[in-house]
Amino acid sequence: MDQTAEEKSNVVEELLRENGGWAVIDGGLAAELESNGADIRDALWSSKCLFSCPELIRKVHLDYLEAGASILIPASYQATIQGFLSRGFSQEESEALLRKSVELAVEARDIYLQKCPQKRQILIAASVGSYGAYLADGSEYSGDYGECVTLETLKEFHRRRLEVLVEAGPDLIAFETIPNKIETQVILGMHFDVFAIVAKLGIH
C-alpha cells in the first residue's frame, strides 16, 4: 500500500531521531562500481551497469549499508529515457531500466535487513541528474545547454522520468547538479507533476 505524504515525512523524521538528528548518505557509486570491475567509460556512466552488470550495483549498495549508510542513492543520476533510447532500448525497456535503479536499492535494503540483527531505518533517495548530465559534455556544471534548449525541451526531458522514478517507490527524490536558473524553474514549475511528487514523497 502506498504511503501518504505524512507517512513519508514521518519516516524521515524517525530516521533522524534514530540517528541523533543526522543520517549517513552512501558514497560514490561510480568509483565503487569500477573497483568491483565495472567498465563505466560511457555516456551513460554508472547507469550503464543497470543493463550490463546490475548485480554489481546491488553489491555496492550492500557494501555501503554494511559500512553504516542510512540513505542509499540509486544508479539513476545519469539514467534517462532519452539516453537508453539512444542505445537502442524501446520506451518500455528504458522505463523498466529507470525503475530497476530504484528496485536494486530496495533489494539491497531488504537483503541487508534480513540478516541485520538490529533493525534500523534505511531510506532510498532516487537521484535525478540535470539535462547536462544526459548530454555528458560537462554542461551539467556550466549550465550552458545552448539556445536550442527551451523550457519545453527541459519539461519534456524531466516529466516522464520523474513519473517513472516515483512509481518505483523511493522514499525521496534527490535533484542533483542542477546548474542553471532555467532548469530550476522548470523543475519547480512543473506544477501538477512535480508538486504531486513532492507531496507524495513528503519533501518539505
Phi, psi and omega per residue, in radians:
M1 nan 2.344 -3.131
D2 -1.136 2.462 3.080
Q3 -1.456 2.571 3.071
T4 -1.367 2.956 3.109
A5 -1.024 -0.713 -3.125
E6 -1.132 -0.717 3.124
E7 -1.128 -0.708 3.102
K8 -1.085 -0.780 -3.141
S9 -1.074 -0.717 3.134
N10 -1.112 -0.596 3.118
V11 -1.104 -0.745 3.115
V12 -1.121 -0.798 3.129
E13 -1.079 -0.670 3.130
E14 -1.144 -0.711 3.106
L15 -1.045 -0.779 -3.124
L16 -1.171 -0.705 3.093
R17 -1.096 -0.732 -3.119
E18 -1.087 -0.527 -3.072
N19 -1.875 0.350 3.078
G20 1.229 0.493 3.084
G21 1.657 0.055 3.120
W22 -2.436 2.880 3.120
A23 -2.561 2.581 -3.123
V24 -1.684 2.110 3.035
I25 -1.539 2.576 3.140
D26 -1.096 2.999 -3.111
G27 -1.679 -2.824 -3.098
G28 -1.075 2.231 3.136
L29 -1.393 -0.807 -3.052
A30 -1.036 -0.810 -3.107
A31 -1.083 -0.698 -3.138
E32 -1.247 -0.611 3.071
L33 -1.097 -0.746 3.115
E34 -1.109 -0.711 -3.127
S35 -1.172 -0.329 3.076
N36 -1.691 0.190 3.027
G37 1.736 0.047 -3.126
A38 -1.358 2.488 3.044
D39 -1.751 1.870 -3.093
I40 -1.975 0.384 3.070
R41 -1.328 1.470 -2.953
D42 -2.839 2.647 3.095
A43 -1.081 -0.433 3.111
L44 -1.433 -0.186 3.096
W45 0.932 -2.346 -3.043
S46 -1.168 -0.367 3.135
S47 -1.220 -0.243 3.013
K48 -1.009 -0.588 -3.092
C49 -1.193 -0.262 3.098
L50 -1.084 -0.497 3.086
F51 -1.995 -0.313 -3.111
S52 -1.606 -0.618 -3.129
C53 -2.765 1.134 -3.097
P54 -1.040 -0.493 -3.135
E55 -1.096 -0.501 3.101
L56 -1.239 -0.630 3.082
I57 -1.073 -0.821 3.122
R58 -1.040 -0.736 3.137
K59 -1.080 -0.763 -3.141
V60 -1.132 -0.717 3.062
H61 -1.008 -0.790 3.132
L62 -1.102 -0.715 3.111
D63 -1.025 -0.743 -3.138
Y64 -1.186 -0.661 3.097
L65 -1.121 -0.720 3.131
E66 -1.189 -0.412 3.084
A67 -1.452 -0.129 3.063
G68 1.994 0.077 3.141
A69 -1.131 2.506 3.094
S70 -1.919 -0.256 3.132
I71 -2.281 2.176 3.110
L72 -1.785 2.382 3.063
I73 -1.846 1.955 -3.129
P74 -1.141 2.986 -3.124
A75 -1.458 0.938 -3.067
S76 -1.966 -0.074 -3.089
Y77 -0.981 -0.849 -3.096
Q78 -1.717 0.032 -3.105
A79 -1.478 2.007 3.117
T80 -2.351 2.656 3.081
I81 -1.049 -0.759 -3.121
Q82 -1.104 -0.684 3.130
G83 -1.137 -0.733 3.120
F84 -1.220 -0.665 3.091
L85 -1.027 -0.677 -3.125
S86 -1.167 -0.292 3.122
R87 -1.705 0.127 3.053
G88 1.701 0.029 3.089
F89 -1.354 2.635 3.076
S90 -1.347 2.992 3.072
Q91 -1.013 -0.810 -3.123
E92 -1.101 -0.752 3.123
E93 -1.139 -0.677 3.135
S94 -1.119 -0.761 3.109
E95 -1.160 -0.634 3.109
A96 -1.123 -0.648 3.106
L97 -1.171 -0.653 3.057
L98 -1.062 -0.835 3.125
R99 -1.090 -0.629 -3.123
K100 -1.060 -0.584 3.139
S101 -1.022 -0.756 3.106
V102 -1.275 -0.715 -3.102
E103 -1.058 -0.663 3.130
L104 -1.122 -0.689 3.096
A105 -1.168 -0.703 3.110
V106 -1.123 -0.731 3.108
E107 -1.060 -0.764 3.136
A108 -1.086 -0.740 3.104
R109 -1.061 -0.775 -3.128
D110 -1.106 -0.755 3.134
I111 -1.086 -0.781 -3.121
Y112 -1.104 -0.794 -3.084
L113 -1.197 -0.500 3.112
Q114 -1.135 -0.580 -3.095
K115 -1.829 -0.028 -3.127
C116 -1.483 2.085 -3.102
P117 -1.147 -0.534 3.142
Q118 -1.992 1.849 -3.081
K119 -1.148 2.517 3.109
R120 -2.583 2.808 -3.139
Q121 -1.281 2.301 3.047
I122 -2.333 2.199 -3.125
L123 -1.897 2.641 3.079
I124 -1.921 2.127 3.138
A125 -2.003 1.712 -3.106
A126 -1.123 2.210 -3.096
S127 -1.503 2.366 3.054
V128 -2.128 1.934 3.105
G129 -1.460 2.970 -3.107
S130 -1.394 2.998 3.044
Y131 -1.037 -0.620 3.130
G132 -1.132 -0.553 3.084
A133 -1.122 -0.689 3.078
Y134 -1.104 -0.686 -3.139
L135 -1.176 -0.494 3.110
A136 0.976 0.709 -3.128
D137 -2.182 0.258 -3.134
G138 1.559 -0.130 -3.092
S139 -1.276 -0.158 3.034
E140 -1.144 -0.308 3.113
Y141 -1.782 -0.602 -3.114
S142 -1.519 -0.504 -3.074
G143 1.332 0.130 -3.128
D144 -1.577 1.652 -3.105
Y145 -1.680 -0.111 -3.100
G146 1.585 2.767 -3.053
E147 -1.203 -0.361 -3.089
C148 -1.338 -0.228 3.125
V149 -1.574 1.955 -3.061
T150 -1.853 3.101 3.043
L151 -0.988 -0.752 -3.130
E152 -1.142 -0.644 3.086
T153 -1.017 -0.817 -3.095
L154 -1.250 -0.629 3.076
K155 -1.079 -0.807 -3.131
E156 -1.123 -0.645 -3.132
F157 -1.129 -0.754 -3.009
H158 -1.527 -0.542 -2.894
R159 -1.006 -1.068 -3.050
R160 -1.175 -0.613 3.107
R161 -1.008 -0.805 3.124
L162 -1.113 -0.729 3.137
E163 -1.052 -0.784 -3.106
V164 -1.148 -0.766 -3.139
L165 -1.084 -0.746 3.133
V166 -1.130 -0.706 3.118
E167 -1.059 -0.465 -3.121
A168 -1.279 -0.242 2.995
G169 1.540 0.654 3.024
P170 -1.262 2.940 3.090
D171 -1.508 -0.470 -3.090
L172 -2.513 2.801 2.946
I173 -2.035 2.256 3.141
A174 -1.982 1.869 3.043
F175 -1.397 2.137 -3.038
E176 -2.135 2.498 3.035
T177 0.914 0.881 3.034
I178 -1.516 1.916 -2.851
P179 -1.662 -0.092 -3.093
N180 -2.536 2.899 -3.051
K181 -1.156 -0.702 -3.055
I182 -1.116 -0.694 3.141
E183 -1.267 -0.610 3.049
T184 -1.076 -0.746 3.120
Q185 -1.095 -0.699 3.138
V186 -1.096 -0.817 -3.118
I187 -1.091 -0.788 -3.126
L188 -1.333 -0.351 -3.054
G189 -1.758 0.137 3.130
M190 -1.445 0.543 3.117
H191 0.255 -1.660 -3.008
F192 -1.012 -0.825 -3.058
D193 -1.081 -1.037 -3.026
V194 -1.285 -0.703 -3.125
F195 -1.190 -0.518 3.029
A196 -1.144 -0.692 3.117
I197 -1.147 -0.789 3.133
V198 -1.042 -0.767 -3.137
A199 -1.150 -0.763 -3.098
K200 -1.110 -0.675 -3.070
L201 -1.559 -0.123 3.079
G202 1.221 0.608 3.100
I203 -1.546 2.316 -3.099
H204 -2.200 nan nan
